[in-house]
């Protein structure tokens, strides 16, 4: 089977979609009976398995960039097929493949990686451009779930949300857990917990990640001093981030901005607590990476996070937006080293189910299912 995988993130490995794209490229080595190639706008040059799609979107049309992408990707895919006769097209964002799913004779598969568009309902109306943008893409994403051959989601939680919110048949929506490469990660359960306690927050969207809630929770523990390292948010947001710390006198703010994976891993090895108490999270690959490194994880009971933390067996789970509960969980993590070690050891065993080998085989199986459906129809 020949596969063309379309993704807007690839070369700059700072987020989940880019990490996923790099991992599935290994199918070319681990499953030589198949061949996968990447089509992306995020590449400085083309390679044996990587094709570049040029995007020239005028500034005045930037709000429609995601819509215009679907035509650019499809046009480039048709050119690629002359030399690489792929059997199936997979889109890392389902809505980017809407046009292809409507006009292509080949099966198309779309991936939905979060619920941000699903949440943009009329009942949740907000008079701002972010809500309007997400509400617009909710309509496109919903349509794509019905036009693609199959839809891939990354957690049981998100699978259920797609089926319910978009009225998509359950047999059409598949679960594929995102994975990490466990082999190079050294498990280090022992942490210093010196003064200050080093807390790590890794998420580009600091509002969804509830950074302000984390800062308030740490401020409710005046008996401890903290150094909170923040990785992910763009530099233009640094001034806004600093406002969260104005009344948190026991918390030192360490802003690092967007960082490559190796820098994130370095901090997962050297910090004491990993905490991203998100308001919503489809899965949370960063939590998987944290468990693999042995750093204690404190998070919120939302979305697919309980699936990673085994409903609290592998870490601490608190209600979202509850600063008091979050402060209590962080305090217990600091003060109970025995429980900390127990959760860490359970987490290290649990994350084996998120290994890249299992994900690669699952991905191939899903796509074979999609192509076999086409054969049966014919």
C-alpha positions in Angstrom: 0.0 0.0 0.0 1.3 3.4 -1.0 0.2 6.3 1.4 0.4 10.1 1.0 0.2 11.8 4.3 -0.6 15.6 4.3 0.4 17.7 7.2 0.9 21.4 7.7 3.5 20.7 10.5 6.6 18.6 9.8 10.1 20.2 9.9 9.8 22.2 13.0 9.1 19.5 15.6 7.5 21.5 18.4 4.0 20.0 18.4 2.1 16.7 18.3 1.3 16.6 14.6 4.9 17.1 13.6 6.1 14.4 16.0 3.4 12.1 14.6 4.5 12.8 11.0 8.1 11.9 11.8 7.2 8.7 13.6 4.9 7.3 10.9 7.7 7.9 8.3 9.5 5.0 10.0 6.8 2.7 8.4 9.1 2.8 5.4 11.7 0.8 7.4 9.5 -1.2 9.8 6.9 -2.2 7.2 8.8 -2.3 3.9 5.7 -3.8 2.1 4.2 -0.3 2.4 5.5 3.1 1.5 4.5 6.4 3.0 5.4 9.9 1.8 4.8 13.3 3.4 3.2 16.3 1.7 3.8 19.5 3.7 4.1 23.2 3.6 6.6 23.0 6.5 9.8 22.0 4.8 12.8 23.9 3.4 13.5 21.3 0.8 12.2 18.1 -0.7 13.7 14.7 0.0 13.1 11.0 -0.9 9.9 10.8 1.2 9.0 14.5 1.6 7.2 16.7 -0.9 6.8 20.4 -0.5 3.5 22.3 -1.2 4.1 26.0 -1.8 1.5 28.3 -0.3 1.2 31.9 -1.4 -1.7 33.3 0.5 -2.2 37.1 0.4 -2.4 38.8 3.7 -5.9 39.9 3.0 -7.0 36.2 2.6 -5.2 34.9 5.7 -8.5 34.3 7.5 -9.4 31.8 4.8 -5.9 30.2 4.8 -7.2 26.8 6.0 -9.8 26.8 3.2 -7.4 27.7 0.5 -5.0 25.0 1.8 -7.3 22.2 0.8 -7.1 23.2 -2.9 -3.3 23.7 -2.8 -2.7 20.3 -1.2 -5.0 18.5 -3.6 -3.5 20.1 -6.6 0.0 19.1 -5.5 -1.2 15.6 -4.6 -2.4 15.1 -8.2 1.1 16.1 -9.5 2.8 13.7 -7.1 0.6 10.8 -8.2 2.2 10.7 -11.6 5.5 9.5 -10.0 4.1 8.0 -6.8 0.8 6.2 -7.5 -0.5 6.3 -3.9 -3.5 4.2 -3.0 -4.8 6.5 -0.2 -4.5 10.1 1.0 -4.5 10.9 4.8 -5.0 14.4 6.1 -3.6 15.3 9.5 -6.4 17.9 9.7 -9.6 16.4 8.4 -11.0 19.6 7.1 -7.9 20.3 4.9 -8.9 17.2 3.0 -12.5 18.1 2.5 -12.1 19.0 -1.2 -10.1 15.9 -1.9 -12.8 13.7 -0.2 -15.4 15.2 -2.5 -13.6 15.0 -5.8 -10.9 12.3 -5.5 -11.6 8.8 -6.8 -9.1 7.5 -4.2 -10.1 6.9 -0.6 -9.3 9.7 1.8 -8.9 9.6 5.5 -9.1 12.5 7.9 -7.7 13.0 11.4 -9.2 15.0 14.2 -6.7 15.7 16.9 -8.6 18.0 19.3 -12.0 19.3 20.2 -11.5 23.0 19.8 -13.9 23.2 16.8 -16.4 20.8 18.4 -16.7 23.1 21.4 -17.6 26.1 19.2 -21.4 25.7 19.4 -24.1 28.3 19.4 -24.7 27.5 23.1 -21.1 28.5 23.8 -21.2 31.7 21.7 -18.6 34.4 22.5 -18.5 37.7 20.7 -14.9 37.4 19.5 -13.1 36.4 16.3 -11.7 33.2 17.8 -15.2 31.8 18.4 -16.3 32.8 15.0 -13.2 31.2 13.4 -13.8 27.9 15.3 -17.5 27.9 14.6 -16.8 28.3 10.9 -14.3 25.4 11.0 -16.7 23.3 13.0 -19.0 23.3 10.0 -16.2 22.3 7.6 -14.9 19.7 10.1 -18.3 18.2 10.5 -18.8 17.9 6.8 -15.4 16.3 6.4 -16.4 13.5 8.9 -19.1 12.5 6.5 -17.2 12.8 3.2 -13.9 11.0 4.2 -13.8 7.2 4.0 -12.7 7.0 7.7 -11.9 9.4 10.5 -9.0 8.8 13.0 -9.1 10.3 16.5 -6.5 10.0 19.2 -8.5 9.1 22.3 -11.7 7.3 23.4 -12.9 10.6 24.6 -12.5 12.4 21.3 -13.9 9.4 19.3 -17.1 9.8 21.4 -17.2 13.5 20.9 -16.9 13.3 17.1 -19.6 10.6 16.9 -22.0 12.6 19.1 -21.3 16.2 18.0 -21.0 15.5 14.3 -23.5 12.6 14.1 -20.8 10.4 12.5 -21.4 6.7 12.5 -19.4 4.9 15.2 -18.1 2.3 12.7 -16.5 5.1 10.7 -14.5 6.7 13.5 -11.3 4.9 14.6 -9.1 5.3 17.7 -5.3 5.6 17.2 -3.4 6.6 20.3 -0.5 9.0 19.5 2.8 7.6 20.6 6.4 8.4 21.5 9.7 6.8 20.9 10.4 5.1 24.3 13.8 3.7 23.4 16.0 6.8 23.9 14.1 8.0 27.0 15.9 7.3 30.3 13.5 6.7 33.2 14.4 8.9 36.2 11.9 8.7 39.0 14.1 10.4 41.6 13.8 14.2 41.7 15.5 16.7 43.9 12.5 18.7 45.2 14.9 21.3 46.5 14.1 24.9 47.3 12.6 26.1 44.9 10.5 23.2 43.7 10.9 23.1 39.9 7.6 22.9 38.0 7.3 22.5 34.2 4.5 23.7 32.0 4.7 22.8 28.3 1.9 24.0 26.0 1.7 26.6 23.2 -1.9 27.5 23.9 -1.4 28.7 27.5 -5.0 29.8 27.8 -6.3 26.3 27.1 -3.5 24.9 29.3 -4.8 27.1 32.1 -1.4 28.5 33.0 -3.1 31.2 35.1 -4.8 28.5 37.2 -1.5 26.8 37.8 0.2 30.0 39.0 -2.7 30.8 41.3 -2.5 27.2 42.7 1.2 27.5 43.4 0.6 30.9 45.1 -1.8 29.0 47.5 1.2 27.1 48.8 3.2 29.9 50.5 5.2 27.4 52.5 7.0 26.4 49.3 9.0 28.4 46.8 8.6 27.5 43.1 10.4 28.0 39.8 7.8 27.6 37.0 9.4 27.0 33.6 7.0 27.7 30.7 7.7 26.2 27.2 5.5 26.7 24.2 3.9 30.1 24.0 5.2 32.5 21.3 7.4 35.4 22.4 4.6 37.9 21.6 2.7 36.5 24.6 5.4 36.9 27.1 4.2 40.2 28.5 0.7 38.7 29.0 2.2 35.7 30.8 4.1 37.9 33.2 0.9 39.4 34.4 -0.2 36.0 35.8 2.8 36.2 38.3 2.2 39.7 39.7 0.7 38.4 43.0 2.4 35.0 43.1 5.3 36.1 45.3 6.6 32.6 45.9 6.8 31.7 42.2 9.7 32.6 39.9 8.8 32.8 36.2 11.2 31.1 33.8 10.0 31.8 30.2 11.6 29.7 27.4 9.0 30.1 24.5 8.8 27.5 21.7 11.5 24.8 22.0 12.5 21.7 20.0 11.8 18.3 21.5 15.4 17.8 22.8 15.1 20.9 25.0 11.7 19.8 26.3 13.1 16.4 27.1 16.0 18.0 29.0 13.6 19.8 31.2 11.5 16.7 31.7 14.7 15.1 33.1 15.6 18.0 35.4 12.3 19.4 36.8 10.4 18.1 39.8 6.7 18.2 38.7 5.1 18.4 35.2 1.8 20.2 35.3 -0.5 21.4 32.5 -4.0 21.6 34.1 -5.8 22.0 30.7 -9.4 23.1 30.2 -9.6 20.7 27.3 -7.2 18.0 26.0 -7.9 15.3 23.5 -5.1 13.1 24.7 -2.0 15.0 25.9 1.2 13.5 24.4 3.3 15.7 26.7 1.8 13.8 29.7 2.9 10.5 28.0 6.4 11.9 27.6 6.5 13.0 31.2 5.5 9.6 32.5 8.2 8.0 30.4 10.8 10.2 31.9 9.6 9.5 35.4 8.6 13.1 36.4 5.5 13.3 38.6 2.4 14.5 36.6 -0.4 16.7 38.0 -3.2 17.4 35.6 -6.9 18.0 35.2 -9.6 15.4 34.8 -10.7 16.5 31.3 -10.8 15.0 27.8 -8.4 12.1 27.2 -6.0 13.0 30.1 -7.5 10.3 32.4 -6.8 7.7 29.6 -3.1 8.6 29.9 -3.0 8.9 33.7 -5.0 5.7 34.1 -7.8 7.6 35.9 -5.3 8.9 38.5 -3.2 5.7 39.0 -0.2 7.3 37.2 -0.5 10.8 38.5 -2.8 13.4 40.1 -6.1 14.4 38.5 -8.1 17.4 39.7 -11.3 19.1 38.4 -10.5 21.8 35.8 -10.3 25.4 36.9 -10.1 24.4 40.6 -7.1 26.2 42.1 -7.7 24.8 45.6 -7.8 21.2 44.4 -4.8 21.8 42.2 -2.8 23.3 45.1 -3.7 20.3 47.3 -2.5 17.9 44.6 0.8 19.7 44.1 1.2 19.8 47.9 0.6 16.1 48.2 3.0 15.4 45.3 5.7 17.4 47.1 5.2 16.0 50.6 4.5 12.3 49.8 7.5 10.7 48.2 6.3 7.2 48.6 3.0 7.9 46.7 5.0 9.8 44.2 7.3 6.9 43.5 4.3 4.4 43.2 2.5 6.6 40.6 5.8 7.1 38.7 6.5 3.3 38.5 2.9 2.6 37.4 3.2 5.3 34.8 6.4 3.9 33.3 4.8 0.5 32.8 1.5 2.0 31.5 3.1 4.2 28.7 4.4 1.1 26.9 0.9 0.9 25.3 1.8 4.2 23.7 4.9 2.9 22.0 5.6 3.9 18.4 5.6 0.3 17.1 2.0 -0.2 18.2 0.9 3.1 16.7 2.5 2.3 13.3 0.8 -1.1 13.1 -2.5 0.4 14.1 -2.2 3.1 11.5 -1.5 0.6 8.7 -4.4 -1.6 9.9 -6.8 1.4 9.8 -5.7 2.4 6.2 -6.0 -1.2 5.0 -9.5 -1.2 6.4 -10.3 2.0 4.4 -8.9 0.5 1.1 -10.7 -2.8 1.7 -14.0 -1.0 2.0 -13.4 0.5 -1.5 -12.7 -3.0 -2.9 -15.9 -4.3 -1.5 -17.9 -1.5 -3.0 -16.3 -2.1 -6.4 
